[in-house]
Amino acid sequence: MIRQRRRALLINLFLLLLVCSLAGGTGLAQKRSTKRKAAPVAPPPPPDMRPHASEVAEQIRLLSRFLFVYGKVANGLEIARDHAARKQTTPAIEALNRQTLEGLVAGIDRLAGSIENLTESFKNDPQMQIQYLRIAGARDAVTEAADLANRQQFEEAGLALVTAIERLTETIISMKLN
């Protein structure tokens, strides 16, 4: 009889547990774990590129001013070269023309150095790698302009300077300014 009572008690206990677990009760039934969704992570704000854009704009301004003066000087040097070819100059004028040509090439070299400094600052910034490539193209164009001017290929040198301005302009356009 005790066995029967125990058996009946165990059956009742088992049925009670079964009913509680099916009914969703909080008794001895296991709780179901719920996964919570992680809060969406806000993307980091885009870097402020306005200081970099100002530096590039300054280079465009310097190149544009130089190009204006360059056209006049290059035109004068071409005329002087034509006079020298026809033997219509004196040694003093030829020396002055050489000095003017050297000054012109030195001016282009200064511009190349200025853009080189800007290139290095962009190269070291991981967020400015696309802009770095564009500025490096502008630097190469200015360096080419110096070589062409030194060989008295003034029109081609002027076109190389215009190309440098275009590359710098593309750099500013590629920046996301706030």
Stockholm file with secondary structure:
# STOCKHOLM 1.0

chainA/1-178         MIRQRRRALLINLFLLLLVCSLAGGTGLAQKRSTKRKAAPVAPPPPPDMRPHASEVAEQIRLLSRFLFVYGKVANGLEIARDHAARKQTTPAIEALNRQTLEGLVAGIDRLAGSIENLTESFKNDPQMQIQYLRIAGARDAVTEAADLANRQQFEEAGLALVTAIERLTETIISMKLN
#=GR chainA/1-178 SS CHHHHHHHHHHHHHHHHHHHHHHTCSSSSCCCCCCCCCCCCCCCCCCCCHHHHHHHHHHHHHHHHHHHHHHHHHHHHHHHHHHHHTTCCCHHHHHHHHHHHHHHHHHHHHHHHHHHHHHHHHHTCGGGHHHHHHHHHHHHHHHHHHHHHHTTCHHHHHHHHHHHHHHHHHHHHHSCCC
#=GC SS_cons         CHHHHHHHHHHHHHHHHHHHHHHTCSSSSCCCCCCCCCCCCCCCCCCCCHHHHHHHHHHHHHHHHHHHHHHHHHHHHHHHHHHHHTTCCCHHHHHHHHHHHHHHHHHHHHHHHHHHHHHHHHHTCGGGHHHHHHHHHHHHHHHHHHHHHHTTCHHHHHHHHHHHHHHHHHHHHHSCCC
//
